[in-house]
Amino acid sequence: MSEIVKIQHLIDGLLFLAKSDKLEIEETFEAVYLDEIITDCVEELRNYAENKSIKIEIKHLEPLTVNGNGDLLKIACLNLLKNAIPDINNTPSS
């Protein structure tokens, strides 16, 4: 997926959140494969992490289905992973 399309999906998700209330969001819930969302997010951020000399990989991931909005879950997952990447280099060594 091109970077422009990824950014557009992010913007669409944020706009959806901004103009939606809780009931409207809950109406978009469906069974989604969280393991696939996590895998997709790791793949999308792999180059970003490598540019910071960080290798990200999934060592073990159980199949998991949850009831939710797949697009919003993906936005949340991408945000969590992307925000964690710069902090990895700042972690004190033991």
Accessible surface in RSA format (square Angstrom, percent):
REM  Atomic radii and reference values for relative SASA: ProtOr
REM  Chains: A
REM  Algorithm: Lee & Richards
REM  Probe-radius: 1.40
REM  Slices: 20
REM RES _ NUM      All-atoms   Total-Side   Main-Chain    Non-polar    All polar
REM                ABS   REL    ABS   REL    ABS   REL    ABS   REL    ABS   REL
RES MET A   1   136.85  70.9  63.46  42.0  73.39 174.7  76.56  65.1  60.28  79.9
RES SER A   2    64.16  54.2  46.79  62.5  17.37  40.0  52.35 111.5  11.81  16.5
RES GLU A   3   112.01  64.3 105.25  79.6   6.77  16.1  51.21  99.0  60.81  49.6
RES ILE A   4   140.09  79.7 138.45 103.1   1.64   4.0 139.11 100.2   0.98   2.7
RES VAL A   5    62.87  41.4  61.69  55.9   1.18   2.8  62.87  54.6   0.00   0.0
RES LYS A   6    52.50  25.6  44.47  27.3   8.03  19.1  21.58  19.4  30.92  32.9
RES ILE A   7    85.15  48.5  84.28  62.8   0.86   2.1  85.15  61.3   0.00   0.0
RES GLN A   8    86.94  48.6  86.24  63.0   0.70   1.7  33.61  71.5  53.33  40.4
RES HIS A   9    99.90  54.6  93.65  65.1   6.25  16.0  60.74  62.6  39.16  45.6
RES LEU A  10    66.55  37.1  64.66  46.3   1.89   4.7  65.83  46.2   0.72   1.9
RES ILE A  11    75.42  42.9  75.04  55.9   0.38   0.9  75.42  54.3   0.00   0.0
RES ASP A  12    71.94  50.4  65.40  65.1   6.54  15.5  28.00  65.9  43.94  43.8
RES GLY A  13     6.34   7.8   0.00   N/A   6.34   7.8   5.84  16.0   0.51   1.1
RES LEU A  14    88.23  49.1  83.88  60.0   4.35  10.9  84.23  59.2   4.00  10.8
RES LEU A  15   100.50  56.0  99.81  71.4   0.69   1.7 100.01  70.2   0.49   1.3
RES PHE A  16    57.85  28.9  57.26  35.5   0.59   1.5  57.33  34.8   0.51   1.5
RES LEU A  17    77.46  43.1  65.17  46.6  12.29  30.9  65.26  45.8  12.20  32.8
RES ALA A  18    86.50  79.5  44.05  68.0  42.45  96.6  56.09  79.0  30.41  80.6
RES LYS A  19   164.41  80.2 131.94  81.0  32.47  77.3  88.10  79.3  76.31  81.3
RES SER A  20    22.34  18.9   3.43   4.6  18.91  43.6   1.56   3.3  20.78  29.1
RES ASP A  21    82.29  57.6  74.26  73.9   8.03  19.0  41.88  98.6  40.41  40.3
RES LYS A  22   153.66  75.0 143.33  87.9  10.33  24.6  90.93  81.8  62.73  66.8
RES LEU A  23   116.87  65.1 114.11  81.6   2.76   6.9 115.33  81.0   1.54   4.1
RES GLU A  24    82.24  47.2  79.70  60.3   2.54   6.1  28.69  55.5  53.55  43.7
RES ILE A  25    30.62  17.4  30.62  22.8   0.00   0.0  30.62  22.0   0.00   0.0
RES GLU A  26    74.31  42.7  63.73  48.2  10.58  25.2  19.95  38.6  54.36  44.4
RES GLU A  27   127.37  73.1  91.44  69.2  35.93  85.5  43.09  83.4  84.28  68.8
RES THR A  28    55.43  39.4  37.65  38.2  17.78  42.4  45.81  61.5   9.62  14.5
RES PHE A  29    83.41  41.7  60.60  37.5  22.80  59.3  60.60  36.7  22.80  65.3
RES GLU A  30   107.77  61.9 100.98  76.4   6.79  16.2  30.86  59.7  76.91  62.8
RES ALA A  31    74.62  68.6  50.66  78.2  23.95  54.5  50.98  71.8  23.63  62.6
RES VAL A  32    14.58   9.6  12.50  11.3   2.08   5.0  14.58  12.7   0.00   0.0
RES TYR A  33   126.83  59.2 122.76  69.8   4.08  10.6  74.68  56.1  52.15  64.3
RES LEU A  34    39.07  21.8  39.07  28.0   0.00   0.0  39.07  27.4   0.00   0.0
RES ASP A  35    25.44  17.8  24.61  24.5   0.83   2.0   2.23   5.2  23.21  23.1
RES GLU A  36    98.03  56.3  95.85  72.5   2.17   5.2  33.08  64.0  64.94  53.0
RES ILE A  37    17.44   9.9  17.16  12.8   0.28   0.7  17.33  12.5   0.10   0.3
RES ILE A  38    50.07  28.5  50.07  37.3   0.00   0.0  50.07  36.1   0.00   0.0
RES THR A  39    55.76  39.7  55.67  56.4   0.09   0.2  44.96  60.4  10.79  16.3
RES ASP A  40    68.11  47.7  65.52  65.2   2.58   6.1   8.87  20.9  59.23  59.1
RES CYS A  41     0.00   0.0   0.00   0.0   0.00   0.0   0.00   0.0   0.00   0.0
RES VAL A  42     9.15   6.0   9.15   8.3   0.00   0.0   9.15   8.0   0.00   0.0
RES GLU A  43    97.59  56.0  83.31  63.0  14.28  34.0  37.58  72.7  60.01  49.0
RES GLU A  44    43.21  24.8  23.57  17.8  19.63  46.7  18.05  34.9  25.16  20.5
RES LEU A  45    14.24   7.9  14.24  10.2   0.00   0.0  14.24  10.0   0.00   0.0
RES ARG A  46    63.24  26.6  63.24  32.2   0.00   0.0  33.39  45.6  29.85  18.1
RES ASN A  47   107.86  74.4 106.57 103.0   1.29   3.1  25.09  60.4  82.77  80.0
RES TYR A  48    65.63  30.6  60.35  34.3   5.28  13.7  49.09  36.9  16.54  20.4
RES ALA A  49     0.07   0.1   0.07   0.1   0.00   0.0   0.07   0.1   0.00   0.0
RES GLU A  50    95.51  54.8  78.59  59.5  16.93  40.3  29.90  57.8  65.61  53.6
RES ASN A  51   130.06  89.7  94.27  91.1  35.79  86.2  27.07  65.1 102.99  99.5
RES LYS A  52    77.46  37.8  65.97  40.5  11.48  27.3  30.11  27.1  47.35  50.4
RES SER A  53   107.38  90.7  71.71  95.7  35.66  82.2  45.29  96.5  62.08  87.0
RES ILE A  54    13.39   7.6   8.59   6.4   4.80  11.6  12.75   9.2   0.65   1.8
RES LYS A  55   159.39  77.8 131.59  80.7  27.80  66.2  81.91  73.7  77.47  82.5
RES ILE A  56    25.40  14.5  22.48  16.7   2.92   7.0  25.23  18.2   0.17   0.5
RES GLU A  57    88.50  50.8  62.55  47.3  25.95  61.8  22.82  44.1  65.68  53.6
RES ILE A  58    63.06  35.9  32.34  24.1  30.72  74.0  36.25  26.1  26.81  72.8
RES LYS A  59   180.50  88.1 141.09  86.6  39.41  93.8  94.12  84.7  86.38  92.0
RES HIS A  60   139.53  76.3 113.25  78.7  26.28  67.2  87.74  90.4  51.79  60.3
RES LEU A  61    66.56  37.1  40.13  28.7  26.43  66.4  41.17  28.9  25.39  68.3
RES GLU A  62   106.74  61.3 101.64  76.9   5.09  12.1  51.47  99.5  55.27  45.1
RES PRO A  63   109.34  79.7  90.49  82.5  18.84  68.5  90.91  75.1  18.43 114.5
RES LEU A  64    90.94  50.6  87.13  62.3   3.80   9.6  90.10  63.3   0.84   2.3
RES THR A  65    73.19  52.1  49.65  50.3  23.54  56.1  34.10  45.8  39.10  59.1
RES VAL A  66    43.94  28.9  36.44  33.0   7.50  18.1  43.94  38.2   0.00   0.0
RES ASN A  67   109.54  75.5  84.47  81.6  25.07  60.4  32.94  79.3  76.60  74.0
RES GLY A  68     4.31   5.3   0.00   N/A   4.31   5.3   4.31  11.8   0.00   0.0
RES ASN A  69    18.77  12.9  15.97  15.4   2.80   6.7   3.06   7.4  15.72  15.2
RES GLY A  70    19.13  23.6   0.00   N/A  19.13  23.6  13.54  37.2   5.59  12.5
RES ASP A  71   102.78  72.0  97.64  97.2   5.14  12.2  20.64  48.6  82.14  81.9
RES LEU A  72    25.67  14.3  21.22  15.2   4.44  11.2  21.73  15.3   3.94  10.6
RES LEU A  73    55.57  30.9  52.78  37.8   2.79   7.0  53.21  37.4   2.36   6.3
RES LYS A  74    47.52  23.2  47.52  29.2   0.00   0.0  31.19  28.1  16.33  17.4
RES ILE A  75    16.68   9.5  16.48  12.3   0.19   0.5  16.55  11.9   0.13   0.3
RES ALA A  76    48.61  44.7  42.63  65.8   5.98  13.6  48.21  67.9   0.41   1.1
RES CYS A  77    17.58  13.3  14.66  16.3   2.92   6.9   9.22  23.4   8.35   9.0
RES LEU A  78    38.27  21.3  37.90  27.1   0.37   0.9  38.15  26.8   0.11   0.3
RES ASN A  79    67.60  46.6  66.13  63.9   1.47   3.5  15.20  36.6  52.40  50.6
RES LEU A  80   129.63  72.2 124.61  89.2   5.01  12.6 125.19  87.9   4.44  11.9
RES LEU A  81    53.07  29.6  52.73  37.7   0.35   0.9  52.75  37.0   0.33   0.9
RES LYS A  82    95.21  46.4  94.22  57.8   0.99   2.4  39.65  35.7  55.56  59.2
RES ASN A  83   103.53  71.4  93.93  90.8   9.60  23.1  28.39  68.3  75.14  72.6
RES ALA A  84    46.37  42.6  41.44  63.9   4.93  11.2  45.69  64.3   0.68   1.8
RES ILE A  85     3.65   2.1   3.65   2.7   0.00   0.0   3.65   2.6   0.00   0.0
RES PRO A  86    51.98  37.9  44.34  40.4   7.64  27.8  47.69  39.4   4.29  26.7
RES ASP A  87    85.09  59.6  83.03  82.6   2.06   4.9  25.84  60.8  59.24  59.1
RES ILE A  88    87.25  49.6  77.80  58.0   9.45  22.8  79.64  57.3   7.61  20.6
RES ASN A  89   101.13  69.7  69.57  67.2  31.56  76.0  26.82  64.5  74.31  71.8
RES ASN A  90   117.48  81.0  90.24  87.2  27.24  65.6  31.08  74.8  86.40  83.5
RES THR A  91    93.96  66.8  73.09  74.1  20.88  49.8  59.39  79.8  34.57  52.3
RES PRO A  92   118.31  86.2  94.46  86.1  23.86  86.7 105.60  87.2  12.71  79.0
RES SER A  93   112.79  95.3  78.34 104.6  34.45  79.4  50.62 107.8  62.17  87.1
RES SER A  94   161.06 136.1  84.86 113.3  76.20 175.5  80.51 171.5  80.55 112.8
END  Absolute sums over single chains surface
CHAIN  1 A     7046.3       5937.4       1108.9       4196.5       2849.8
END  Absolute sums over all chains
TOTAL          7046.3       5937.4       1108.9       4196.5       2849.8
